[in-house]
Amino acid sequence: MNTFHCCATCEHFRSERVDDKMRYYCSRLRYETHPKYQFNCWSPTEIVQKLMEKRKQER
């Protein structure tokens, strides 16, 4: 199981403040999401890829 897999670690995840509330959405799929959600289209950011590789080497 990948502990990094969630929308907040995806390169398509965006957040913006609208009327003093945070709005989270996927720029690729163009719909609202939540940071902890998980989808099969996940593309980790470069930083997350490096962390996953480091953790893999530590095992």
Distance bins in CASP14 RR format, pairs under 12 A and 6 or more apart:
PFRMAT RR
TARGET T0000
AUTHOR 0000-0000-0000
RMODE 2
METHOD distances of the structure
MODEL  1
1 38 0 0 0 0 0 1 0 0 0 0 0
2 9 0 0 0 0 1 0 0 0 0 0 0
2 38 0 0 0 0 1 0 0 0 0 0 0
2 40 0 0 0 0 0 1 0 0 0 0 0
2 42 0 0 0 0 1 0 0 0 0 0 0
2 44 0 0 0 0 1 0 0 0 0 0 0
2 48 0 0 0 0 1 0 0 0 0 0 0
2 49 0 0 0 0 0 1 0 0 0 0 0
2 51 0 0 0 0 0 1 0 0 0 0 0
2 52 1 0 0 1 0 0 0 0 0 0 0
2 55 0 0 0 0 1 0 0 0 0 0 0
2 56 0 0 0 0 0 1 0 0 0 0 0
3 9 0 0 0 0 1 0 0 0 0 0 0
3 36 0 0 0 0 0 1 0 0 0 0 0
3 38 0 0 0 0 0 1 0 0 0 0 0
3 44 0 0 0 0 0 1 0 0 0 0 0
3 48 0 0 0 0 0 1 0 0 0 0 0
3 51 0 0 0 0 1 0 0 0 0 0 0
3 52 0 0 0 0 1 0 0 0 0 0 0
3 55 0 0 0 0 1 0 0 0 0 0 0
3 56 0 0 0 0 0 1 0 0 0 0 0
4 10 0 0 0 0 1 0 0 0 0 0 0
4 38 0 0 0 0 0 1 0 0 0 0 0
4 42 0 0 0 0 1 0 0 0 0 0 0
4 43 0 0 0 0 0 1 0 0 0 0 0
4 44 1 0 0 1 0 0 0 0 0 0 0
4 45 0 0 0 0 1 0 0 0 0 0 0
4 47 0 0 0 0 1 0 0 0 0 0 0
4 48 1 0 1 0 0 0 0 0 0 0 0
4 49 0 0 0 0 1 0 0 0 0 0 0
4 50 0 0 0 0 0 1 0 0 0 0 0
4 51 1 0 0 1 0 0 0 0 0 0 0
4 52 1 0 1 0 0 0 0 0 0 0 0
4 53 0 0 0 0 0 1 0 0 0 0 0
4 54 0 0 0 0 0 1 0 0 0 0 0
4 55 0 0 0 0 1 0 0 0 0 0 0
4 56 0 0 0 0 0 1 0 0 0 0 0
5 36 0 0 0 0 0 1 0 0 0 0 0
5 37 0 0 0 0 0 1 0 0 0 0 0
5 38 1 0 1 0 0 0 0 0 0 0 0
5 39 0 0 0 0 1 0 0 0 0 0 0
5 40 0 0 0 0 1 0 0 0 0 0 0
5 41 0 0 0 0 0 1 0 0 0 0 0
5 42 1 0 1 0 0 0 0 0 0 0 0
5 43 0 0 0 0 0 1 0 0 0 0 0
5 44 1 0 0 1 0 0 0 0 0 0 0
5 48 0 0 0 0 1 0 0 0 0 0 0
5 49 0 0 0 0 0 1 0 0 0 0 0
5 51 0 0 0 0 0 1 0 0 0 0 0
5 52 0 0 0 0 1 0 0 0 0 0 0
6 13 0 0 0 0 1 0 0 0 0 0 0
6 24 0 0 0 0 0 1 0 0 0 0 0
6 33 0 0 0 0 1 0 0 0 0 0 0
6 34 0 0 0 0 1 0 0 0 0 0 0
6 35 1 0 0 1 0 0 0 0 0 0 0
6 36 1 0 1 0 0 0 0 0 0 0 0
6 37 1 0 0 1 0 0 0 0 0 0 0
6 38 1 0 1 0 0 0 0 0 0 0 0
6 39 0 0 0 0 1 0 0 0 0 0 0
6 42 1 0 0 1 0 0 0 0 0 0 0
6 44 0 0 0 0 1 0 0 0 0 0 0
6 45 0 0 0 0 0 1 0 0 0 0 0
6 48 0 0 0 0 1 0 0 0 0 0 0
7 13 1 0 1 0 0 0 0 0 0 0 0
7 14 0 0 0 0 1 0 0 0 0 0 0
7 15 0 0 0 0 1 0 0 0 0 0 0
7 24 1 0 0 1 0 0 0 0 0 0 0
7 25 0 0 0 0 1 0 0 0 0 0 0
7 26 1 0 0 1 0 0 0 0 0 0 0
7 27 0 0 0 0 0 1 0 0 0 0 0
7 28 0 0 0 0 0 1 0 0 0 0 0
7 29 0 0 0 0 0 1 0 0 0 0 0
7 31 0 0 0 0 0 1 0 0 0 0 0
7 32 0 0 0 0 0 1 0 0 0 0 0
7 33 1 0 1 0 0 0 0 0 0 0 0
7 34 1 0 0 1 0 0 0 0 0 0 0
7 35 1 0 1 0 0 0 0 0 0 0 0
7 36 1 0 0 1 0 0 0 0 0 0 0
7 37 1 0 1 0 0 0 0 0 0 0 0
7 38 1 0 0 1 0 0 0 0 0 0 0
7 39 1 0 0 1 0 0 0 0 0 0 0
7 40 0 0 0 0 0 1 0 0 0 0 0
7 41 0 0 0 0 1 0 0 0 0 0 0
7 42 1 0 0 1 0 0 0 0 0 0 0
7 43 0 0 0 0 0 1 0 0 0 0 0
7 44 0 0 0 0 0 1 0 0 0 0 0
7 45 0 0 0 0 0 1 0 0 0 0 0
7 48 0 0 0 0 0 1 0 0 0 0 0
8 14 0 0 0 0 0 1 0 0 0 0 0
8 15 0 0 0 0 1 0 0 0 0 0 0
8 22 0 0 0 0 0 1 0 0 0 0 0
8 24 0 0 0 0 1 0 0 0 0 0 0
8 25 0 0 0 0 0 1 0 0 0 0 0
8 26 0 0 0 0 0 1 0 0 0 0 0
8 33 0 0 0 0 1 0 0 0 0 0 0
8 34 0 0 0 0 1 0 0 0 0 0 0
8 35 1 1 0 0 0 0 0 0 0 0 0
8 36 1 0 0 1 0 0 0 0 0 0 0
8 37 0 0 0 0 1 0 0 0 0 0 0
8 38 0 0 0 0 0 1 0 0 0 0 0
8 42 0 0 0 0 0 1 0 0 0 0 0
8 44 0 0 0 0 0 1 0 0 0 0 0
8 45 0 0 0 0 1 0 0 0 0 0 0
8 47 0 0 0 0 0 1 0 0 0 0 0
8 48 0 0 0 0 1 0 0 0 0 0 0
9 35 0 0 0 0 1 0 0 0 0 0 0
9 36 0 0 0 0 0 1 0 0 0 0 0
9 37 0 0 0 0 0 1 0 0 0 0 0
9 38 0 0 0 0 1 0 0 0 0 0 0
9 39 0 0 0 0 0 1 0 0 0 0 0
9 42 1 0 0 1 0 0 0 0 0 0 0
9 43 0 0 0 0 1 0 0 0 0 0 0
9 44 1 0 1 0 0 0 0 0 0 0 0
9 45 1 0 0 1 0 0 0 0 0 0 0
9 46 0 0 0 0 0 1 0 0 0 0 0
9 47 0 0 0 0 1 0 0 0 0 0 0
9 48 1 0 1 0 0 0 0 0 0 0 0
9 49 0 0 0 0 1 0 0 0 0 0 0
9 50 0 0 0 0 0 1 0 0 0 0 0
9 51 0 0 0 0 1 0 0 0 0 0 0
9 52 0 0 0 0 1 0 0 0 0 0 0
10 24 0 0 0 0 0 1 0 0 0 0 0
10 25 0 0 0 0 0 1 0 0 0 0 0
10 26 1 0 0 1 0 0 0 0 0 0 0
10 27 0 0 0 0 1 0 0 0 0 0 0
10 28 0 0 0 0 1 0 0 0 0 0 0
10 29 0 0 0 0 0 1 0 0 0 0 0
10 33 0 0 0 0 1 0 0 0 0 0 0
10 34 0 0 0 0 0 1 0 0 0 0 0
10 35 0 0 0 0 1 0 0 0 0 0 0
10 36 0 0 0 0 0 1 0 0 0 0 0
10 37 0 0 0 0 1 0 0 0 0 0 0
10 38 0 0 0 0 1 0 0 0 0 0 0
10 39 0 0 0 0 1 0 0 0 0 0 0
10 40 0 0 0 0 0 1 0 0 0 0 0
10 41 0 0 0 0 1 0 0 0 0 0 0
10 42 1 0 1 0 0 0 0 0 0 0 0
10 43 1 0 1 0 0 0 0 0 0 0 0
10 44 1 0 0 1 0 0 0 0 0 0 0
10 45 1 0 0 1 0 0 0 0 0 0 0
10 46 0 0 0 0 0 1 0 0 0 0 0
10 47 0 0 0 0 0 1 0 0 0 0 0
10 48 0 0 0 0 1 0 0 0 0 0 0
10 49 0 0 0 0 0 1 0 0 0 0 0
11 26 0 0 0 0 0 1 0 0 0 0 0
11 27 0 0 0 0 1 0 0 0 0 0 0
11 28 0 0 0 0 1 0 0 0 0 0 0
11 41 0 0 0 0 0 1 0 0 0 0 0
11 42 0 0 0 0 1 0 0 0 0 0 0
11 43 1 0 1 0 0 0 0 0 0 0 0
11 44 1 0 0 1 0 0 0 0 0 0 0
11 45 1 0 1 0 0 0 0 0 0 0 0
11 46 1 0 0 1 0 0 0 0 0 0 0
11 47 0 0 0 0 1 0 0 0 0 0 0
11 48 0 0 0 0 1 0 0 0 0 0 0
11 49 0 0 0 0 1 0 0 0 0 0 0
12 24 0 0 0 0 0 1 0 0 0 0 0
12 25 0 0 0 0 1 0 0 0 0 0 0
12 26 1 0 1 0 0 0 0 0 0 0 0
12 27 1 0 1 0 0 0 0 0 0 0 0
12 28 1 0 1 0 0 0 0 0 0 0 0
12 29 1 0 0 1 0 0 0 0 0 0 0
12 30 0 0 0 0 1 0 0 0 0 0 0
12 31 0 0 0 0 0 1 0 0 0 0 0
12 33 0 0 0 0 1 0 0 0 0 0 0
12 39 0 0 0 0 1 0 0 0 0 0 0
12 41 1 0 0 1 0 0 0 0 0 0 0
12 42 0 0 0 0 1 0 0 0 0 0 0
12 43 1 0 0 1 0 0 0 0 0 0 0
12 44 0 0 0 0 0 1 0 0 0 0 0
12 45 0 0 0 0 1 0 0 0 0 0 0
13 23 0 0 0 0 0 1 0 0 0 0 0
13 24 1 0 0 1 0 0 0 0 0 0 0
13 25 1 0 0 1 0 0 0 0 0 0 0
13 26 1 0 0 1 0 0 0 0 0 0 0
13 27 1 0 0 1 0 0 0 0 0 0 0
13 28 0 0 0 0 1 0 0 0 0 0 0
13 29 0 0 0 0 0 1 0 0 0 0 0
13 31 0 0 0 0 0 1 0 0 0 0 0
13 32 0 0 0 0 0 1 0 0 0 0 0
13 33 1 0 0 1 0 0 0 0 0 0 0
13 34 0 0 0 0 1 0 0 0 0 0 0
13 35 1 0 0 1 0 0 0 0 0 0 0
13 36 0 0 0 0 0 1 0 0 0 0 0
13 37 0 0 0 0 1 0 0 0 0 0 0
13 38 0 0 0 0 0 1 0 0 0 0 0
13 39 0 0 0 0 0 1 0 0 0 0 0
13 41 0 0 0 0 0 1 0 0 0 0 0
13 42 0 0 0 0 1 0 0 0 0 0 0
13 43 0 0 0 0 1 0 0 0 0 0 0
13 44 0 0 0 0 0 1 0 0 0 0 0
13 45 0 0 0 0 1 0 0 0 0 0 0
13 48 0 0 0 0 0 1 0 0 0 0 0
14 22 0 0 0 0 0 1 0 0 0 0 0
14 23 0 0 0 0 1 0 0 0 0 0 0
14 24 1 0 0 1 0 0 0 0 0 0 0
14 25 1 0 1 0 0 0 0 0 0 0 0
14 26 1 0 0 1 0 0 0 0 0 0 0
14 27 1 0 1 0 0 0 0 0 0 0 0
14 28 0 0 0 0 1 0 0 0 0 0 0
14 29 0 0 0 0 0 1 0 0 0 0 0
14 30 0 0 0 0 0 1 0 0 0 0 0
14 31 0 0 0 0 0 1 0 0 0 0 0
14 32 0 0 0 0 0 1 0 0 0 0 0
14 33 0 0 0 0 1 0 0 0 0 0 0
14 35 0 0 0 0 0 1 0 0 0 0 0
15 21 0 0 0 0 0 1 0 0 0 0 0
15 22 1 0 1 0 0 0 0 0 0 0 0
15 23 1 0 0 1 0 0 0 0 0 0 0
15 24 1 0 1 0 0 0 0 0 0 0 0
15 25 1 0 0 1 0 0 0 0 0 0 0
15 26 0 0 0 0 0 1 0 0 0 0 0
15 27 0 0 0 0 0 1 0 0 0 0 0
15 32 0 0 0 0 0 1 0 0 0 0 0
15 33 0 0 0 0 1 0 0 0 0 0 0
15 34 0 0 0 0 0 1 0 0 0 0 0
15 35 1 0 0 1 0 0 0 0 0 0 0
16 22 1 0 0 1 0 0 0 0 0 0 0
16 23 1 0 1 0 0 0 0 0 0 0 0
16 24 0 0 0 0 1 0 0 0 0 0 0
16 25 0 0 0 0 1 0 0 0 0 0 0
16 27 0 0 0 0 0 1 0 0 0 0 0
16 32 0 0 0 0 0 1 0 0 0 0 0
17 23 1 0 0 1 0 0 0 0 0 0 0
17 24 0 0 0 0 0 1 0 0 0 0 0
18 24 0 0 0 0 0 1 0 0 0 0 0
18 25 0 0 0 0 0 1 0 0 0 0 0
18 32 0 0 0 0 0 1 0 0 0 0 0
21 32 0 0 0 0 0 1 0 0 0 0 0
22 32 0 0 0 0 0 1 0 0 0 0 0
22 33 0 0 0 0 0 1 0 0 0 0 0
22 34 0 0 0 0 0 1 0 0 0 0 0
22 35 0 0 0 0 1 0 0 0 0 0 0
23 31 0 0 0 0 0 1 0 0 0 0 0
23 32 1 0 0 1 0 0 0 0 0 0 0
23 33 0 0 0 0 1 0 0 0 0 0 0
23 34 0 0 0 0 0 1 0 0 0 0 0
23 35 0 0 0 0 0 1 0 0 0 0 0
24 31 0 0 0 0 0 1 0 0 0 0 0
24 32 1 0 0 1 0 0 0 0 0 0 0
24 33 1 0 1 0 0 0 0 0 0 0 0
24 34 1 0 1 0 0 0 0 0 0 0 0
24 35 1 0 0 1 0 0 0 0 0 0 0
24 36 0 0 0 0 1 0 0 0 0 0 0
24 37 0 0 0 0 1 0 0 0 0 0 0
25 31 1 0 0 1 0 0 0 0 0 0 0
25 32 1 0 1 0 0 0 0 0 0 0 0
25 33 1 0 1 0 0 0 0 0 0 0 0
25 34 0 0 0 0 1 0 0 0 0 0 0
25 35 0 0 0 0 0 1 0 0 0 0 0
25 37 0 0 0 0 0 1 0 0 0 0 0
26 32 0 0 0 0 1 0 0 0 0 0 0
26 33 1 0 1 0 0 0 0 0 0 0 0
26 34 0 0 0 0 0 1 0 0 0 0 0
26 35 0 0 0 0 0 1 0 0 0 0 0
26 37 0 0 0 0 1 0 0 0 0 0 0
26 38 0 0 0 0 0 1 0 0 0 0 0
26 39 1 0 0 1 0 0 0 0 0 0 0
26 41 0 0 0 0 1 0 0 0 0 0 0
26 42 0 0 0 0 0 1 0 0 0 0 0
26 43 0 0 0 0 0 1 0 0 0 0 0
27 33 0 0 0 0 0 1 0 0 0 0 0
27 41 0 0 0 0 0 1 0 0 0 0 0
27 43 0 0 0 0 0 1 0 0 0 0 0
28 39 0 0 0 0 0 1 0 0 0 0 0
28 41 1 0 0 1 0 0 0 0 0 0 0
28 42 0 0 0 0 0 1 0 0 0 0 0
28 43 1 0 0 1 0 0 0 0 0 0 0
29 37 0 0 0 0 0 1 0 0 0 0 0
29 39 1 0 0 1 0 0 0 0 0 0 0
29 40 0 0 0 0 0 1 0 0 0 0 0
29 41 1 0 0 1 0 0 0 0 0 0 0
29 42 0 0 0 0 0 1 0 0 0 0 0
29 43 0 0 0 0 0 1 0 0 0 0 0
31 37 0 0 0 0 0 1 0 0 0 0 0
31 39 0 0 0 0 0 1 0 0 0 0 0
31 41 0 0 0 0 0 1 0 0 0 0 0
33 39 1 0 0 1 0 0 0 0 0 0 0
33 41 0 0 0 0 0 1 0 0 0 0 0
33 42 0 0 0 0 0 1 0 0 0 0 0
38 44 0 0 0 0 0 1 0 0 0 0 0
42 48 0 0 0 0 1 0 0 0 0 0 0
42 49 0 0 0 0 0 1 0 0 0 0 0
42 52 0 0 0 0 0 1 0 0 0 0 0
43 49 0 0 0 0 1 0 0 0 0 0 0
44 50 0 0 0 0 1 0 0 0 0 0 0
44 51 0 0 0 0 1 0 0 0 0 0 0
44 52 1 0 0 1 0 0 0 0 0 0 0
44 53 0 0 0 0 0 1 0 0 0 0 0
45 51 0 0 0 0 1 0 0 0 0 0 0
45 52 0 0 0 0 0 1 0 0 0 0 0
46 52 0 0 0 0 0 1 0 0 0 0 0
46 53 0 0 0 0 0 1 0 0 0 0 0
47 53 0 0 0 0 0 1 0 0 0 0 0
47 54 0 0 0 0 0 1 0 0 0 0 0
48 54 0 0 0 0 0 1 0 0 0 0 0
48 55 0 0 0 0 0 1 0 0 0 0 0
49 55 0 0 0 0 0 1 0 0 0 0 0
49 56 0 0 0 0 0 1 0 0 0 0 0
50 56 0 0 0 0 0 1 0 0 0 0 0
50 57 0 0 0 0 0 1 0 0 0 0 0
51 57 0 0 0 0 0 1 0 0 0 0 0
51 58 0 0 0 0 0 1 0 0 0 0 0
52 58 0 0 0 0 0 1 0 0 0 0 0
52 59 0 0 0 0 0 1 0 0 0 0 0
53 59 0 0 0 0 0 1 0 0 0 0 0
END
